[in-house]
Amino acid sequence: MTTMTMPETAETTAPQRWSVGRWAARIGRFLAYGLIALVLGAVGFSLTLALLAAGAGTAIVWIGLPILVLGALVARGFAAAERALQPTLLGGELPTPAAKRAPEGAGRMRRLLVPLTDPQTWLDALWILVNFLLVLLTFPLALAWTVGAIATIGGPLATVVLAQVLPGADMNGLGELLGFTGSLAWVVDIGLQVAGGLVFLLTVGPLVRGLTSAHRAVARGLLSSRYEDQQRLLRTQESRAAGRSAESAALRRLERDLHDGPQQRLVRASMDLARVEALAASDPEKAQTVLRGTREQLGLTLDDLRRLSRGIAPPILVDRGLAAALTELAAIAPLPTTVHCPDLDLPEHVEIGIYYVVSESLTNAAKHAQAGSVRVEVARIGDDAQVRIEDDGRGGAEMRTGGGLAGLAGRVASLEGRLDVLSPSGGGTRIEAVIPCRS
């Protein structure tokens, strides 16, 4: 079985059912995070601000530059601590952007100043300020709400205990302040405490979720947003490289096929026509025999050219659309092929990519699969176009360098899509390509 996926697919997580244990653990983790972040934030804010201020103030006499670099490294260290702390206590991931590197051959001073030219350094310093101010608000708020929720049980319990321990004490509660007397005042006091605690108990969960989301959003925006941009740029560079590689391989294969097939046949046909020209007067009967052979060679040459042109977008694709082009492709395929392709509004480069995938897959099925039939399905799922080609052949297809499947993978990667190949031995082959329409 061969499976190839390019690029990575998004992971899905099943929603978890609510439980008291998970609810209490979430609150506890946020309080622990808030306490640690408050301590680290106070230290990090003080150190970073002091070093950056001192460095900026003395930069004119050069001594400030190393101090600025030290401040940048301190900010980077506290940001790294946050990237380790937050996923553990609040969940989610905070990937680290790649640090800017000095160019090759750079001098000592230029290498020293590289952290100051890295945009992530200043985002780390900004995060220290923003997160410290944020935790000054969120931690006391979450702590107060948690204490209020605990008061649902703790308040009435404390009132009952005090009444038993100090029976003669004058304890004016809310009930007496509202005008109730005797045991009724005591009952009203207990009821109001329970009601007030319930408000905190029922809202502490949503409050903690909201505060958690705020911290995660700030951290992702300042500490990890450049990582996503870097990965997007990397995928684009890889797609372009894969596209260039795929095009080069396709051109080399086309050149080889033209040389080994049509070119040799045309050379032979030219030599046969020269023989016919020489035999036309002296041996017309033999000349006719040679002409018949030449006509057969030209017919085979035409078949070769049709086969080689299947990987190139035909005029029918531009004039009548993808469905008509795939229908024509199925009609000339060596295997019985059914096509299900509704009218879809797809970009031109996506249609060409799908046509190429179907064409190459049909060629591979005819050459290697020993299949009886092939089915082609095209659909659009959200912002992605999906094409699936299935045959009932012997399976066992492998991704080999320079092979047809490798060329398909490179072509799909150049469109920022992914290619999956499922080919168990004896179970047929399924090729599925997903190409983003926004690429």
GIVEN-V864205 format. One record per backbone hydrogen bond with DSSP energy under -0.5 kcal/mol. CO is the residue of the C=O (numbers start at 1). NH is the residue of the N-H. E is the energy in kcal/mol with one decimal. If there is no record, write none. Layout:
CO/NH/E  CO/NH/E
This chain:
19/23/-2.3  20/24/-2.9  21/25/-2.5  22/26/-2.2  23/27/-1.7  24/28/-2.6  25/29/-2.7  26/30/-2.1  27/31/-2.3  28/32/-2.3  29/33/-2.7  30/34/-3.1  31/35/-2.3  32/36/-2.3  33/37/-3.3  34/38/-2.1  35/39/-2.0  36/40/-3.0  37/41/-2.6  38/42/-2.0  39/43/-2.2  40/44/-3.4  41/45/-2.9  42/46/-2.0  43/47/-2.7  44/48/-2.6  45/49/-2.3  46/50/-2.2  47/51/-2.8  48/52/-2.7  49/53/-2.4  50/54/-2.6  51/55/-2.8  52/56/-2.6  53/57/-2.2  54/58/-1.3  55/59/-0.5  56/59/-0.5  58/61/-1.2  58/64/-1.7  59/62/-1.8  61/63/-1.0  62/65/-1.2  62/66/-0.7  63/67/-0.9  64/68/-2.7  65/69/-2.5  66/70/-2.4  67/71/-2.4  68/72/-2.4  69/73/-2.4  70/74/-2.3  71/75/-2.3  72/76/-2.2  73/77/-2.2  74/78/-2.3  75/79/-2.1  76/80/-2.1  77/81/-2.0  78/82/-1.9  79/83/-2.1  80/84/-1.3  81/85/-2.4  82/86/-2.7  84/88/-0.7  85/89/-2.0  86/90/-3.3  86/91/-0.9  87/91/-0.6  95/97/-0.5  103/106/-1.8  107/111/-2.2  108/112/-2.1  109/113/-1.7  110/114/-0.5  111/114/-0.8  113/116/-0.9  113/117/-0.8  114/117/-1.3  114/118/-0.6  115/118/-0.6  117/119/-0.6  118/121/-1.4  118/122/-0.8  119/123/-1.6  120/124/-2.5  121/125/-2.0  122/126/-2.3  123/127/-2.4  124/128/-1.9  125/129/-1.5  126/130/-2.7  127/131/-3.2  128/132/-1.6  129/133/-2.1  130/134/-2.3  131/135/-2.8  132/136/-1.5  133/137/-0.7  134/137/-1.1  134/138/-2.8  135/139/-1.9  137/141/-1.4  138/142/-2.7  139/143/-2.6  140/144/-2.7  141/145/-2.2  142/146/-2.3  143/147/-2.4  144/148/-2.4  145/149/-2.2  146/150/-2.4  147/151/-1.6  149/152/-1.4  150/153/-1.4  150/154/-2.8  151/155/-1.5  151/156/-0.6  153/157/-2.0  154/158/-2.6  155/159/-2.2  156/160/-2.5  157/161/-2.5  158/162/-2.5  159/163/-2.0  160/164/-1.7  161/165/-2.7  162/166/-3.0  166/169/-1.2  169/171/-1.0  170/172/-0.7  171/173/-0.9  173/177/-1.9  174/178/-1.6  175/180/-2.3  176/179/-1.5  181/184/-0.9  181/185/-0.7  182/186/-1.3  183/187/-2.3  184/188/-2.6  185/189/-2.3  186/190/-2.3  187/191/-2.6  188/192/-2.6  189/193/-1.9  190/194/-2.3  191/195/-2.6  192/196/-2.8  193/197/-2.4  194/198/-2.3  195/199/-1.6  196/200/-1.5  197/201/-2.7  198/202/-2.8  199/203/-1.1  200/204/-1.6  201/205/-0.5  203/207/-2.2  204/208/-2.5  205/209/-2.3  206/210/-2.4  207/211/-2.5  208/212/-2.7  209/213/-2.4  210/214/-2.0  211/215/-2.1  212/216/-2.6  213/217/-2.5  214/218/-2.3  215/219/-2.4  216/220/-2.7  217/221/-2.5  218/222/-2.1  219/223/-3.0  219/224/-0.7  220/224/-1.2  220/225/-0.8  223/97/-0.6  224/228/-1.4  225/229/-1.7  226/230/-2.6  227/231/-2.6  228/232/-2.3  229/233/-2.4  230/234/-2.5  231/235/-2.7  232/236/-2.0  233/237/-2.5  234/238/-2.8  235/239/-2.6  236/240/-2.5  237/241/-2.5  238/242/-2.9  239/243/-2.6  240/244/-2.7  241/245/-2.5  242/246/-2.8  243/247/-2.7  244/248/-2.5  245/249/-2.6  246/250/-2.6  247/251/-2.6  248/252/-2.5  249/253/-2.5  250/254/-2.6  251/255/-2.7  252/256/-2.4  253/257/-2.8  254/258/-2.7  255/259/-2.2  256/260/-2.7  257/261/-2.0  258/263/-2.8  261/265/-2.2  262/266/-2.8  263/267/-2.3  264/268/-2.3  265/269/-2.7  266/270/-2.5  267/271/-2.1  268/272/-2.6  269/273/-2.4  270/274/-1.7  271/275/-1.9  272/276/-2.6  273/277/-2.3  274/278/-1.7  275/279/-2.4  276/280/-1.6  278/282/-0.5  279/283/-2.4  283/287/-2.0  284/288/-2.0  285/289/-1.6  286/290/-2.4  287/291/-2.2  288/292/-2.2  289/293/-1.9  290/294/-2.3  291/295/-2.5  292/296/-1.9  293/297/-2.1  294/298/-2.4  295/299/-2.0  296/300/-2.4  297/301/-2.2  298/302/-2.3  299/303/-2.0  300/304/-2.3  301/305/-2.4  302/306/-2.1  303/307/-2.2  304/308/-2.5  305/309/-1.8  307/310/-1.0  308/311/-0.7  309/312/-1.4  314/317/-1.2  314/318/-0.9  315/319/-2.7  316/320/-2.8  316/321/-0.7  317/321/-0.7  321/325/-1.8  322/326/-2.7  323/327/-2.1  324/328/-2.3  325/329/-2.2  326/330/-2.5  327/331/-1.8  328/332/-1.5  330/333/-0.6  336/374/-2.2  338/376/-2.8  339/341/-0.6  340/378/-2.5  342/344/-0.6  344/346/-1.4  347/351/-2.1  348/352/-2.4  349/353/-1.8  350/354/-2.5  351/355/-2.6  352/356/-2.4  353/357/-2.3  354/358/-2.6  355/359/-2.7  356/360/-2.7  357/361/-2.2  358/362/-2.5  359/363/-2.0  360/364/-2.5  361/365/-2.5  362/366/-2.2  363/367/-2.0  364/368/-2.9  364/369/-0.8  365/369/-0.8  365/370/-0.7  365/371/-0.7  369/394/-2.7  372/336/-0.6  373/392/-1.2  374/338/-2.2  375/390/-2.5  376/340/-2.8  377/388/-2.8  378/342/-0.6  379/386/-3.4  380/382/-0.6  381/384/-1.9  383/437/-3.1  384/381/-2.7  385/435/-2.8  386/379/-2.7  387/433/-2.5  388/377/-2.5  389/431/-2.8  390/375/-2.8  391/429/-0.7  393/428/-0.9  394/426/-4.4  398/400/-1.0  400/403/-2.4  403/407/-1.9  404/408/-2.2  405/409/-2.6  406/410/-2.2  407/411/-2.4  408/412/-2.7  409/413/-2.4  410/414/-1.9  411/415/-0.6  412/415/-1.1  412/417/-2.3  413/416/-2.1  418/434/-2.3  420/432/-2.8  421/423/-0.5  422/430/-3.0  423/396/-1.2  424/427/-2.2  429/391/-2.0  430/422/-2.8  430/432/-0.5  431/389/-2.8  432/420/-3.0  433/387/-2.4  434/418/-2.1  435/385/-2.9  436/439/-1.0
